[in-house]
Amino acid sequence: MANTTTWVIDPMHSDVQFKIKHLVISTVTGSFRIFEGEAVTEGDDFANAKVRFTMDVKSIDTNQKQRDEHLQNGDFFEADLYPKIMFESTSFTKTHDNFYKMIGNLTLKGVTKPIELTVEYGGSQRSMQGVLKHGFEVTGIINRAEFGMSWNVITDTGGLGLGEDIKLIANIQVAKLENNS
């Protein structure tokens, strides 16, 4: 087997955002402030990378404290019972140019389901300290109802107050973990 390289997420230069339709007419954007993860590759090639990622549900931030507290309760994430959102890849394949398709299992609110994400490779650079880094943008859509988050309200026109599809956008920078074998 080829030598493996472990790449860890640099939280100072990464972010995880989500977007959901509100009242059908606008979009609410939020983020998770605390997350961690890694990718294990054969050598320095990211094709077939094994990716693991975890987010802390209580770090959710939609820039509105009351909404954040509602999102953490039983209507949505049930953060006390399910404090982490976890993702583990099952495949990471190059589709064209700098794009990859990543398939994996997402565990959210105690439900694990396969999801598909698009990964755009942004390039590599050495930091001022000489550490090799790579940048990626990860995007996808998940249906929150599939993970047991079906709470909603009906608008005065009969539409759903909240969309079911959640857009995910993660800008991730990984750093090569030194002393890899």
N, C-alpha and C positions, 0 to 999 in steps of 0.2 A: 504494500500500500504506500502511496505517495505521502510525503510529509504533509501534515495538516497545519493550517494557520488559523489562529483564533483572532477575530476582529471584534472589539467591544464598542458599543455605542458611546459616543462622546456626548453626554447630556447638555453640555454647555453650548454645543453647536448643532443641536437637533431639536425638533419639535414635532408634536403629534396633535393634529387638529381634526375636528369633525364638523360637518355641516348638516343641518336638518331643516326642512321647510316648516315654517310656522304660519298658521292661519292661511296657508296656501299661497300667500302673496309675498312673503319675505323669507329670508334664511337666517337662522341663528347659528353662529359659529362658536365653538368651544374648543378646549384643549385639555390634555392631561399633562400636568406639570411634573409628575414623577413617573419615570419609566426606566427600564433597563433591558438590555438584550445583547445578543452576540450572533455572529455568523462564523461558522467553521468551514473553511475551504480546503481543497487540496492545492497546496502551493498558494499562489496569489490569484488564481483564477476563480471567479465567483460562480461560474456555471456549476450546477449541482451543490451549491452551498447549502448547509443546514443552518436554518435561522430559528432563533428562539427569542421571544419578545414578551415582556410583562409590563402592564400599566397598573398603577395604583388608583383604584376607583375614587378614593377620597381626595385625590389631587385634581378632580375635575374642576374646570374653571370656564364659566361662560360670561364672566364679567358681571355677574348678578348673583349676589349671595343667596337670596331666597330661592332662585331657580336652581342653583347648585345644590342646596339642601334638599329640594324636592327630587332632583335627579338621583340623589344618594339613597332615598327612602324606597319603600316597597313598591311604589308605582313604577319604578324604573330599575336601577342597578342593585338595590338591596345591599349596599356597601358593607354593612356590618356582617352579613352572612356570606357575601361573595366579594371580598376586598380586592381581588386581582382579576384583571382581564389578561388572558394568556393566549399566545399564538405560537405554534410550532409548525415549521414548514415540512411538507412531504415531498415537494419538488421545487426546483429553481432552474428554469430553462431559458436560454437565450432565444428570443423570437426574431429580432432583427436589430441591426446597428447597436444602439446602446440600450435596448429594451429587453426585459426579462418578464416571464410569467412565473409568479410564485403562488403555489397552491399549498394550503396547510390547514390545520385544525385550529379554529378559534373557539376558546372557551370563555363564555360570557354568561354570568348569572346562572352558573351551574349547568349550562347547555353547551355541548361541543358539537360543532358542525364544520364541514369543509368550506373554505372560502377561496376565491381566486383574486389575486392582487396583481397590479401592473407595477413593475419596478423600472424606473429610468435611471441609468447609471450616469452620474454627472462628471466623473473623472477622478483623478487622484492628484495628490500634492503632498509634499513633506511640510510638516509644521515648522515653526521657527526653532523648535527643539529637536528637529530631525525625525520626528515620528511620521511614518507613512500613513496617510488617511485617504479614504474614499468617500464620495458623496453619492447619495441615492435619494430619489423621490418615489415614495410608495403611495399608490392611489388605489381605491376600490370602493365598492358600494356593498353594504350589508343591509339586510332587512331586519329591523329590530324586533319585529313580531316573531320571527323564527327563533329568537333567543328569549322568549317569554316576556318581552316588553311591549305589551299591547295597550297600555293606558293611553287614552286619548280623550278629546272633547269634540263636540260637534259645533261647527260655527253656525251663525244665524242664517247662512245660506245653505246649510246642510252638508257642508264639506267637513273633512277631518281637520282638526286644529293642528295636528302634528303629522308630518309625513312619516311613512314607515321606512323609507330608504334613508340610510345614513351614509354620507360621503366621507371617506377617510382620506386624509392627506398627511403623510408623514415625511418630513425632510430629515434625513438621517445621515450623520457623519460617523463613520467607524474608524477606529484607530487600531493599528496592528498591536496586538498584545505581545510584548517582548518576551524572550525566552521560550518561544514556541519550539516544539520538537520537529 
